[in-house]
Amino acid sequence: MTPTRPRGFRATRFFALAAALTAPALAVPGSARGQQGAPAAAAQPVRSVADVKRDLAQADQELSDALPTIDLLYDPAKRAAAAPKALPPMRRMTRLFEEYAKLEPKDAAGVAPTILQFRGWLAVLGDQAADDDLRRLTLSNDPAEATAAKAWVLVAGWVKAAGNAPAQEKLVGELATLAKARPDLPALAQVGGVLSETAATPALAQQVERTVADDLRGPAAEGVAATLGARRRFKALENQPLVVEGRALDGSKFSTAGWKGKVVLVDFWATWCPQCRADMPNLAAAYAAHHKAGLEVVGVSSDRDADDLKGFLAEHKEVAWPQLFDPASPNGHPLMTKYGVPSTPTYFLIDRKGVVRSVRAQENYKDLIPKLLAEKD
């Protein structure tokens, strides 16, 4: 999925270079060896920052192809399947960020959290050298570095304990201890977000969220707390009645209340979202196949310019459903914020009774639509 705007460490790809180069300050990890634990390589010709950024972009794309969504890391079977392809570009990006920090000392503190983060995900994927590096850094003389390393060691243990509530409950306690010791450390807020999203039970997720909200402070903690709040709103929509209202592209008022008795798919998307465009032919085919049976679709566009949306619709006549657009909100449609929609594309499916049956229907709408249409109003 593509977030409406870069959030945290991730933008349109798995890790965002721009986010890494502007990350909150933290001491630079001091590992001098590569992810494989080999001795330092022989002296190489000095490279430019442009060279490093070019290589980072290439490795970032390879990593995005291997791990199109971070959710794959939370499933043991999917994680094992993705590891062979994901580990090489992830190791290479770690080395490249370290190289960038040496070439641009003024940005070194900003890049450091991303280097630690990469080591954390490498450890999750089974890279023993990265795991060893993290554990060594937990003994650092720099308190911030040591605490951040402990936090990512905690993430590795948490992901591997997926579904094991007792094991994760112990780790929640460890996070709370770290938070009380270093409430201003941005890495702890980021780690809290990961733990909340992948908790074995809702109660554990709530414990993590309380730690972030009550024990941490600073912009990073505030941002993660806001994200977690949006996630709660998003999840709470399922199995609840919902009427979607807004202004259509032509300025007229629109409400799904006028589609009583219909199955409604709400598509949160934008023309600048590659995955949205890629799935549009499939969505259009589903609309054409089921419209007469009672399927309606409404788009909620986060385009920044009405002309972009109008141009796309003019070229794609098969996209024959209404589009909601807000010219006063160039950073995403207000309905995305209202409902806590995390990314584009996101599809809601509303049944004939007006109840939301799925807020992640982009994953299986082709199967869900016929089932909902077969239900009685």
C-alpha positions in Angstrom: 0.0 0.0 0.0 1.0 3.6 -0.5 0.5 6.0 2.4 -1.1 9.3 1.5 2.0 11.0 2.8 5.3 9.6 4.1 4.7 8.5 7.7 7.6 7.6 10.0 10.3 5.6 8.2 8.2 4.6 5.3 7.0 6.4 2.2 6.0 5.0 -1.2 8.5 2.2 -0.6 9.5 0.0 2.4 12.0 2.5 3.8 12.2 6.1 2.7 15.5 7.8 2.1 14.0 11.2 2.6 12.6 10.2 6.0 15.9 8.6 7.0 17.9 11.8 6.3 15.6 13.9 8.5 15.1 11.5 11.4 15.3 12.7 15.0 18.8 13.0 16.4 20.3 10.0 18.1 23.9 8.8 18.6 25.3 7.0 15.6 25.7 3.2 16.1 29.3 2.3 16.2 29.5 -1.1 14.4 32.5 -1.3 12.1 31.7 -4.6 10.6 29.2 -5.5 7.9 26.1 -7.5 8.4 27.9 -10.8 7.6 30.5 -10.1 10.3 33.4 -10.1 7.8 36.5 -8.1 8.3 36.5 -4.6 6.9 37.0 -4.5 3.1 40.1 -3.2 1.5 40.2 0.6 0.8 37.8 1.6 -2.0 37.7 4.7 -4.2 35.9 7.6 -2.4 32.4 7.8 -3.6 30.1 10.8 -3.7 26.8 11.4 -1.9 25.1 11.2 -5.2 26.6 7.7 -5.8 25.3 6.5 -2.4 21.8 8.0 -2.9 21.6 6.3 -6.3 22.5 2.9 -4.9 20.1 3.5 -2.0 17.2 4.1 -4.4 18.1 0.9 -6.3 18.3 -1.2 -3.2 15.1 0.4 -1.8 13.2 -0.7 -4.9 14.6 -4.2 -4.6 13.5 -4.3 -1.0 10.1 -3.0 -1.9 9.7 -5.8 -4.5 10.8 -8.4 -1.9 8.6 -6.9 0.9 5.7 -5.0 -0.6 4.2 -4.6 2.8 5.7 -4.7 6.3 2.9 -7.0 7.4 4.8 -9.9 5.8 7.3 -9.7 8.6 4.7 -10.4 11.2 3.7 -13.8 9.7 6.3 -16.6 10.4 5.6 -18.4 7.1 5.6 -15.3 5.0 8.6 -14.0 6.8 10.6 -17.1 6.0 9.5 -17.1 2.4 10.5 -13.4 2.0 13.8 -13.6 3.8 16.0 -14.9 0.9 15.1 -12.0 -1.3 14.7 -9.3 1.3 17.9 -9.8 3.3 20.4 -8.9 0.5 18.9 -5.4 -0.3 18.3 -4.8 3.4 21.9 -5.5 4.3 23.1 -3.4 1.4 20.9 -0.4 2.5 22.3 -0.7 6.0 25.8 -0.4 4.7 24.8 2.4 2.4 23.3 4.4 5.2 26.5 3.9 7.2 28.5 5.1 4.2 26.2 8.2 3.8 26.7 9.0 7.5 30.5 9.0 7.0 30.2 11.2 3.8 27.8 13.7 5.5 28.8 13.9 9.2 26.2 16.7 9.7 23.4 14.2 8.9 24.9 11.3 10.8 22.7 11.7 13.9 19.6 11.8 11.8 20.5 8.6 9.9 21.4 6.6 13.0 17.8 5.7 14.0 17.3 4.2 10.5 20.5 2.1 10.8 19.3 0.7 14.1 15.9 0.1 12.6 17.4 -1.9 9.7 19.4 -4.0 12.1 16.2 -4.7 14.0 14.4 -5.9 10.9 17.4 -7.9 9.8 17.4 -9.6 13.2 13.7 -10.4 12.7 14.5 -11.9 9.3 17.1 -14.2 10.9 20.3 -12.3 10.3 22.5 -13.4 13.2 25.2 -10.8 12.6 22.6 -8.0 12.9 21.2 -9.6 16.0 24.7 -9.7 17.5 25.3 -6.1 16.6 22.1 -5.0 18.3 22.8 -6.9 21.5 26.4 -5.5 21.6 24.9 -2.0 21.2 22.7 -2.5 24.2 25.9 -2.2 26.2 26.9 1.1 24.6 28.3 3.8 26.8 25.8 6.2 25.1 22.5 5.8 27.0 20.4 6.8 24.0 22.1 4.3 21.7 21.9 1.5 24.3 18.2 2.1 25.0 17.3 2.3 21.2 19.2 -0.9 20.6 17.3 -2.6 23.5 14.0 -1.4 21.9 14.8 -3.1 18.6 16.0 -6.3 20.3 12.6 -6.2 21.9 10.9 -5.8 18.5 12.7 -8.9 17.2 11.5 -10.9 20.2 8.0 -9.5 19.9 7.6 -10.5 16.2 9.0 -13.9 16.8 6.4 -14.3 19.7 3.5 -13.5 17.4 0.3 -14.9 18.9 2.0 -15.8 22.2 0.2 -13.4 24.6 2.2 -14.4 27.8 5.6 -13.9 26.0 4.4 -10.5 24.6 3.1 -9.4 27.9 6.6 -9.7 29.4 7.9 -7.6 26.6 5.3 -4.9 27.2 6.7 -4.6 30.7 10.2 -4.2 29.2 9.0 -1.4 26.9 7.4 0.4 29.9 10.6 0.2 31.8 12.6 1.6 28.9 10.0 4.4 28.4 10.2 5.5 32.0 14.0 5.6 31.8 14.1 7.5 28.4 10.7 9.1 27.8 12.1 11.5 25.2 13.6 8.8 22.9 11.9 8.7 19.5 12.9 5.1 18.9 10.7 4.0 21.7 7.7 5.7 20.2 8.3 4.0 16.9 8.8 0.6 18.5 5.6 1.2 20.5 3.7 1.6 17.2 5.1 -1.7 15.9 4.1 -3.6 19.0 0.6 -2.1 19.2 -0.1 -3.1 15.6 1.0 -6.7 16.1 -0.1 -7.5 19.6 -1.5 -11.0 20.3 -4.6 -9.5 22.0 -6.5 -6.2 22.1 -5.6 -5.9 25.8 -1.9 -6.0 25.0 -2.3 -3.5 22.3 -4.0 -1.2 24.7 -1.2 -1.6 27.2 1.3 -0.6 24.6 -0.8 2.4 23.6 -1.0 3.6 27.2 2.8 3.4 27.5 3.2 5.5 24.4 0.5 8.0 25.4 1.3 8.3 29.2 5.1 7.6 29.5 6.6 9.0 26.3 6.8 12.6 25.2 8.0 14.7 22.3 6.9 15.0 18.6 7.6 11.3 17.8 5.5 10.1 20.7 2.7 12.5 19.7 2.8 11.3 16.1 2.7 7.7 17.1 -0.1 8.3 19.6 -2.1 10.0 16.8 -1.5 7.1 14.5 -2.6 4.6 17.1 -5.7 6.6 17.7 -6.5 6.6 13.9 -5.9 2.9 13.9 -8.5 2.5 16.7 -11.1 4.5 14.7 -10.4 2.5 11.6 -10.8 -0.9 13.3 -13.9 0.2 15.1 -15.8 0.8 11.8 -16.3 -2.8 11.1 -19.7 -4.2 11.9 -21.1 -0.7 12.4 -23.5 1.3 10.3 -21.8 3.9 8.1 -23.1 6.6 5.8 -20.3 8.2 3.7 -21.0 11.8 2.8 -19.0 14.5 1.0 -18.7 16.8 -2.0 -18.5 15.2 -5.4 -16.0 16.4 -7.9 -18.6 18.6 -9.5 -19.3 20.3 -6.1 -22.6 18.6 -5.5 -23.5 16.9 -2.2 -23.2 13.2 -2.1 -24.3 10.5 0.5 -24.4 6.8 0.4 -27.7 7.0 2.2 -29.2 7.3 -1.3 -28.0 3.8 -2.1 -30.2 2.1 0.5 -30.4 -1.7 -0.1 -27.3 -1.7 -2.3 -23.8 -3.1 -1.6 -21.4 -0.2 -1.5 -17.7 -0.3 -2.1 -15.8 2.9 -1.0 -12.5 3.3 -2.7 -9.9 5.6 -0.9 -7.4 6.3 -3.6 -5.5 8.9 -5.6 -4.2 9.2 -9.2 -0.6 9.6 -7.8 -0.9 6.2 -6.1 0.7 3.5 -8.3 -1.1 0.6 -6.7 -4.4 2.4 -6.9 -4.0 2.8 -10.7 -2.8 -0.8 -11.0 -5.9 -2.2 -9.4 -8.4 0.2 -11.1 -9.0 -2.1 -14.1 -9.9 -4.9 -11.7 -12.2 -2.7 -9.7 -13.8 -1.4 -12.9 -14.4 -5.0 -14.1 -16.0 -5.9 -10.8 -18.2 -2.9 -11.0 -19.3 -3.8 -14.6 -20.0 -7.4 -13.6 -22.0 -6.7 -10.5 -23.5 -3.2 -10.9 -26.9 -4.4 -12.2 -27.1 -6.9 -9.3 -26.8 -4.0 -6.8 -23.2 -3.0 -6.5 -22.3 0.7 -6.2 -18.9 2.2 -5.9 -17.8 5.7 -4.7 -14.2 7.0 -4.9 -12.7 9.2 -2.2 -9.9 10.9 -3.9 -6.9 12.3 -2.1 -5.6 14.0 -5.3 -4.0 17.4 -4.7 -5.4 19.0 -7.9 -8.8 18.5 -9.4 -7.4 18.6 -12.9 -5.3 15.5 -12.2 -8.4 13.6 -11.2 -10.5 15.0 -14.1 -7.7 14.1 -16.5 -7.5 10.5 -15.3 -11.3 10.1 -15.4 -11.4 11.5 -18.9 -8.9 8.8 -20.0 -10.6 6.0 -18.1 -14.3 6.0 -18.9 -14.7 2.6 -17.3 -14.3 4.4 -13.9 -18.0 5.3 -14.1 -18.8 5.9 -10.4 -18.9 9.1 -8.3 -15.8 10.7 -7.0 -15.5 12.7 -3.7 -12.9 15.4 -3.8 -12.0 18.2 -1.4 -10.0 21.1 -3.0 -9.3 22.5 0.4 -7.4 19.4 1.6 -4.3 18.9 -0.6 -2.7 16.4 1.9 -5.5 13.8 1.7 -9.2 13.8 1.8 -10.7 14.7 5.2 -12.6 11.4 5.3 -9.3 9.5 5.5 -8.6 11.4 8.7 -12.1 11.0 10.0 -12.1 7.2 9.5 -8.4 6.7 10.3 -7.7 5.2 6.9 -4.0 4.3 7.0 -3.1 4.2 3.3 -4.2 4.1 -0.3 -5.8 2.1 -1.8 -8.2 1.1 1.0 -11.6 -0.3 0.2 -14.6 -0.4 2.5 -17.4 -2.8 1.8 -20.8 -1.9 3.1 -23.7 -4.4 3.0 -27.3 -4.0 1.9 -28.2 -3.0 5.5 -25.6 -0.2 5.5 -23.2 -2.0 7.8 -19.5 -2.0 7.2 -18.4 -5.6 6.6 -14.8 -5.0 5.8 -12.4 -2.0 6.0 -9.7 -4.0 4.2 -11.7 -5.2 1.3 -8.9 -4.4 -1.2 -7.5 -7.8 -0.1 -10.6 -9.9 -1.1 -13.3 -7.7 -2.6 -13.7 -10.0 -5.6 -14.9 -12.8 -3.3 -16.8 -10.7 -0.9 -18.9 -8.7 -3.4 -20.9 -11.8 -4.7 -21.4 -13.0 -1.1 -22.8 -9.6 0.1 -25.0 -9.3 -3.0 -26.5 -12.7 -2.3 -27.6 -11.6 1.2 -31.1 -10.3 1.7 -31.7 -6.7 2.6 
